[in-house]
Amino acid sequence: MIDAHLATLAPIRRERGGAIDALIRTLAPDAAVDMSYRMPTYRRGEHFIAWASQKRCFSVYTCSAERSAAFRAKWPKIKAGVGCVNFKDTDPFPIDDLKTLVRDALKPSAEILAREAAARGKKAVRKKEG
């Protein structure tokens, strides 16, 4: 399934997809793999990480901003959204630093889970006030 998807990608995207797939399978060999929303998606319980070749970038998606925070802090010039990191083809693709992103996405620390819970609590309070 992933190999067939990789075969459809442009060379730089195929290389990046193959590298992140290998990294995820090494760090989380027990992760279930599927093609959610036509993206390779790796799940451990309620935790996930996914990647996609978009029109202008190669994106890596996580459950929340907390899961990509350490990577984004180290690589502030790489564009990021709330729960994703978007690599232009000209951006570096630091596979060693992506290890932290994969671990935080699929095996989050208690600290990350606590920050996510606190963020959800703030959203709930804002909804009640609004």
C-alpha positions in Angstrom: 0.0 0.0 0.0 2.7 2.5 1.0 5.1 1.3 -1.8 2.4 1.8 -4.4 1.7 5.3 -3.1 5.4 6.2 -3.1 5.7 5.0 -6.7 3.3 7.8 -7.8 5.4 10.6 -6.3 8.0 12.9 -7.8 11.6 11.8 -6.9 12.2 14.2 -4.0 8.8 13.5 -2.5 9.4 9.7 -3.0 12.7 10.0 -1.2 11.2 12.0 1.7 8.1 9.7 1.9 10.4 6.6 2.0 12.6 8.1 4.6 9.8 9.1 7.0 8.0 5.7 6.4 11.2 3.9 7.4 11.7 6.1 10.4 8.2 5.6 11.7 8.3 1.8 11.2 11.6 1.7 13.0 10.5 3.8 16.0 6.9 2.4 16.2 6.9 -1.1 14.6 3.6 -1.8 16.3 1.8 1.1 14.7 -1.1 0.2 12.5 -0.8 1.6 9.0 -3.6 2.7 6.6 -4.3 5.3 4.0 -6.7 7.8 5.8 -7.7 10.7 3.6 -5.3 9.2 0.9 -2.3 9.8 3.2 -0.1 7.2 4.8 -1.2 7.2 8.4 0.4 5.4 11.3 -1.6 4.9 14.5 -0.9 3.8 18.1 -4.2 3.9 20.0 -5.6 7.4 19.7 -2.2 8.8 18.6 -1.3 9.2 14.9 1.2 10.7 12.5 0.6 11.0 8.7 2.3 12.5 5.7 1.3 13.7 2.3 2.8 15.1 -0.9 0.9 18.4 -1.4 1.0 20.7 -4.4 3.7 22.9 -2.9 5.1 20.9 -0.1 5.6 17.6 1.7 3.6 17.7 4.9 3.8 15.7 8.1 0.7 15.8 10.3 0.3 15.1 14.0 -2.6 15.2 16.5 -1.8 18.7 17.8 0.7 21.6 17.9 2.1 20.2 21.2 3.4 17.1 19.3 5.4 19.1 16.8 6.5 21.9 19.2 10.0 20.6 19.8 10.7 20.2 16.1 9.2 23.6 15.2 11.4 25.2 18.0 14.5 23.7 16.4 13.5 24.5 12.8 11.6 27.8 13.0 12.2 28.6 9.3 10.3 25.5 8.1 6.6 26.4 7.7 4.3 24.8 10.2 0.6 24.8 10.9 -1.3 23.9 14.1 -0.6 20.2 13.9 1.7 19.9 10.8 5.0 20.7 9.4 5.3 21.7 5.7 8.6 21.1 3.9 9.1 22.9 0.6 11.2 20.9 -1.8 14.1 23.3 -1.1 13.8 23.0 2.7 16.1 20.6 4.6 14.5 17.3 5.6 16.4 16.6 8.9 15.5 13.0 9.4 17.4 12.8 12.7 15.4 15.7 14.2 12.2 14.1 12.8 12.7 11.3 15.3 11.5 13.6 18.0 8.4 14.5 16.0 7.6 10.8 15.4 8.1 9.9 19.1 6.1 12.9 20.3 3.3 12.0 17.8 3.0 8.3 18.6 4.4 8.0 22.1 3.8 11.4 23.7 5.3 12.2 27.1 3.1 12.9 30.1 4.2 16.5 29.8 2.8 16.8 26.2 -0.4 15.1 27.2 -0.8 17.5 30.1 -0.3 20.5 27.8 -2.8 19.2 25.4 -5.4 18.6 28.2 -4.8 22.2 29.4 -5.3 23.5 25.9 -8.5 21.6 25.6 -9.7 23.0 28.9 -9.0 26.6 27.7 -11.0 26.0 24.6 -13.9 24.6 26.6 -13.9 27.7 28.8 -13.9 30.0 25.8 -16.9 28.2 24.3 -18.9 28.6 27.5 -18.0 32.3 27.7 -18.8 32.9 24.0 
